[in-house]
Amino acid sequence: MYGFTLRRVAETTVPLRDFLMTDCGISRKMLTQIKQGGLILVDGQPRTVRYDIRQGETVTVHFPVEQPAETMVRSKRPLTILFEDDYLLAVDKPAGIATIPSRLHPNDTLANAVLGYYEQIGLQSAIHVINRLDRDTSGVVLFAKYAYVHHRFSELQQTGGLSRTYLALVEGPLEPQTIDAPIGRAPDSIMERIVTADGQHAVTHILEADAHGAYTALSIALETGRTHQIRVHLRHIGHPLLGDTMYGGKTALDRHALHSASAAFHHPLTGEKLIIQAPDPADFQFIL
C-alpha cells in the first residue's frame, strides 16, 4: 500500500534522479524514503533513479504511506473549512486553542482536530502545518495533506510566494507605515520577545489603518516571520494589540486582537491562483 502519488511527463531526456529532484521538487530525504518504501514507475515499469528517461515518458512516483506521531490524539472538535482539495486543507482557527500539541496543550489542538477529520474522510497521513498561529490568534491556517506537498509549500514560502495578511486592533490613531526593527528574546524569558540591536532582522508592513472611534483596525503584511513579530513591533511603536497583556495592550478583549485574515499563493501542484480568506471574528465586531 502506498500513500501520495505524483505523475509527471518528461519534457527532455534526463537522468531520472535529476528529473525527480529538479523537475518534481522531491528532496534527497524523500527520495531515500521512496526507495525504501515507495515505488517509481516509468511508463508503468519499475525503474531505479539511474534510469535515463526520454521526452514524453510518464513518471509515476508512489510515496510511502505516512503515519501520524504515536502521541497524536484524534479530536472530534469541529472544523471550519475554508478550502480543501486533494493536497491542501485550509481551516479557520478559533482563538483560544493551540495550533499544534505541546506539553501544556497535548490533546485538544487544531492539529488534533485535523487528524480526527482525516480519519472521517479516510485519509491516512501525518500532520503538516504550513503556517502556525499563536494560541490566541484566530484565522487562516494551512495544512498540507502530505509531506511532499508540505515541502513544495516550504519552497514557496522561501521565495516569497505565499503572502498573508492580518487584521489587528490597537488603541489610538495610527498611519500606514513599515516597521523595520530587529527582534530577539527578552532577558530571563522563554516566551517574550523585544526589539533589540542584536536580534534577527524583522520587517512589518502596516498596509491600511482605519479609525473606529478610540481604536484603529490595521491590515498588516509580514516581510519576515519572527516569533510574536506583529505583537512586538506594535508595542515598539506605542500601539500594542488590544488584549495583549504580555506586550502592554489594553484589556478590551479576552485575547490579543490579531486575526490571520487571508493567504494568497499560486498552488504549487495545480498552478491555480488562490486567495483564502477567513471572516472577521465575532469578538472584533464591537469595534468593527
N, C-alpha and C positions, 0 to 999 in steps of 0.2 A: 504494500500500500504506500502511495506517495502523497505528498501534500500539494503545494502550489506548482502549477505547470506553466511554463513560458515557451512560446513559439515565436521564432523569427526566421525570416528568409534572408539568406546571404546575398549581398549585392556585389561582392567581389570574391576572388579566390584568396583565401587567407587561412592560416593555421587555426584550427578550432579553438585552441586555448585563447588566442588573441581575439577571436570573434566574441567569445563568451565574456571576456573581461573588458574589452573596449567597446564593442557594439551593443552588448547586452547589459553592461554595467554590473556584472557579477564579481564580487570581491574575491580575493585569493582565499580567504577563510571559507566563504560559501562554496567555492569550487572544491575545496577539500571535503566539505560536508556532502556535497553531491556525489563525489567519488565514493564516499564511504556508505551512503545510504540512499542515494538517488539514482538517476539514470539519464544518460544523454543519448538521444537518437538523431540521426541524420537521414532524412527521407525514410524514417521508420526503422532504420537499422542501428543497433547499438554501436557507438564509436567511442574511442578514447580521445583525450584532448590533443593527442599528437596527430590526429587525422587532419588532412587539408581539405576544407570544404570548398566547393565551387559555387560560382554565381548561380542563383536560382534554387539551390538546395535548401530544404526546410530543416531547421534545427529545433528540436523539442527537448526541453530540459524539465525533468521531473525532480523537484526538490524533496528532500526527506520530510516526513510528517513532523510537525512541530508539537512539542509538549509544553504546557504551561508549567511554571515552577511548582514543585510539590507542595510548597507552603501556601500557594494561592488558593483562596476560598472563593467559590462561586456565590455571588449575591443575587437576590431576587429584586433588588432595588430597581424601580422602573427607570428607563432611559428616555430622554427627549432627543430623538434622532433628527439631525438637520440634513444629513446627506449620507447615502450609502451606495456603494457599488461592489463589485467583486474584489476590490483591492483595498478599499478605504471606508472607514466609519467616522463620521463627524457627529458629535453629541454636544448638547447644551448643558454644561456643568452647572449645577446649582451651587450657590455659596454655602460654605459650612461643611463640605466634605473634601477629603484629600484626593488628589489625582491618583496616586499610587500608594500601596501599603508601606507602612513604616512601623517602627517599634511602638509609637504612640497610637497609631491608627492601622492595625494589622488586617482588618477584615472588610469594613463597610466603606470602601473607597470606590471611586469611579471605575478604576481598573477591575475591581471585583465584580461590579455590575456588568461591565462589558464582557467579562469571562462568562458570567451567567447568561448573557444574551447570546454569546457564541454557542453555548450548549443548546439553547432554544432553537437556533436556526441550523444546528447540525454542523457547525464549523469547528474543526479540530485544529487549534493553533495556539500560539503563545500571545502574550500581550505586548504590543509595541506602541508606545506613546510617542507621537511626533512632537507635540508641544505640551509641556506641563504648566499647570496654573497653581498658584498658592491656594491653600485651603479656602480662604475667604474670597478669592477671585472667582467670578462666575463667567460663563460664556463658552465660546467655541474651543473644543479640544478635539484634536485629530488622532485617530488610531489607525495604524497600518495593520492589515489583517495578516500579513506575512513578513518575515524578516527581510526578504528581498525587496518588498515594497518599502519597508522602513529605510533600507539602505538607499534606495532611489530618492526618497524624500530628504534624507540627510545630505545627499549631494545637492539637491535643490536648495536647501537652506544655506549651504556653504557658498553658493553662487548668488544668493540674494533673490532666489526665485520664489520664495514663499513670503508674502507680506501679510502682516496682521495689523489691525487697528484696534485700539482700546478706547472705551468710554470711561472717563474718570470724573469724579465730582470733588471740587475743592471749595474752600471758603474764600470770598473776596474776589475782586476783579483781576483778570489775567489776560494777557495778549498772546497770540500765537508766537512761538519762538523755538529756537533749538538750544537744548541744554547739553553742553559738551563738558563733562566733568568726570574724572576717574573715580571708580568705586572700589572699595576694599572692605575687609571685615573690621567691625568695630572692636577695639581692645576689650578683652575679658568677656566676649560674647560669641556664641557659636551661631547665632541667628542674625543679629542686627548688622547692617552694613552702613557705611558712611562714605561721604566724598572725602578722598584723601589723595595727596600728591603721588603716593606710591601705589595707588590702586590700579585696576585694569581700565583700559580705555572704554568709555561708555558715552553714547550719544542718544538722546531722546528728542523727537520732534513733536512739538505741540502744533497740530495742523489747524485746528479750529478751537475757538473759545467763545461759548455762548452764555451770556449772563442770564441768570434766573434769580432775580432778587438778590439775596445776600450770597448766593452761591454761583459757581461757574461750572458748566459742563465742558469738558475737554475731549477732543478727538486726538488720539496720540498714536504715533508710529515709532517703532524702535529701529534704530540702525544697528545696535548691538543688543545682546541678550544677557545682561548680568543679573545675578540674583537680586530681587527686590528693586530693580533698576528704576521703574517709574516712581515707586514709593520714595526711594532715596532722593532722586532728582527733584521731585516736587517739594519735599521738605527743604532741600538745599536752596530753593528759590523762595522759601517762605510760604508755600501753599500746600501743606501736606493733605493727603486724601482725607475726606470726611470719614470718620470712624476708624482711622488708622492709629490706634493708641500707641503702637510701637514707635511710630515716627511723628507723634505730636499732633495728630489730627483731632478735630472736634468730634465728640461722641454723638454725632447726629444720626448715626446708623449703628446697627448691631454688628457690623463688619466693615472692613475698609471698602470704600466706594470705587471699585475697579472691576471692569467688565470687559472680557475679550469679545469685541463686537463682530469682527469679521476676519476671515482668512481668504486670501486670493492667490491663485497659482495656476500654472498650466500642469495638468495632471501628468506625472512623469511616465505613465504607462499608456494612457489614451490620447494624450496631447490636448485634451479638452481644457478650455479656459474656464475655471470655476471661481466663483465668489460665494463663499459660505457665510451666512450671517445668522447671528443669534439675536432675538428680540431683546429690547431693553428689559432688565429685570424689574420685577414688581416693586421691590423696595426702593428703587430710584424714582418712582412715579411721583412721590410727594414734592420732588424738586423739579422734575422734567415736565 
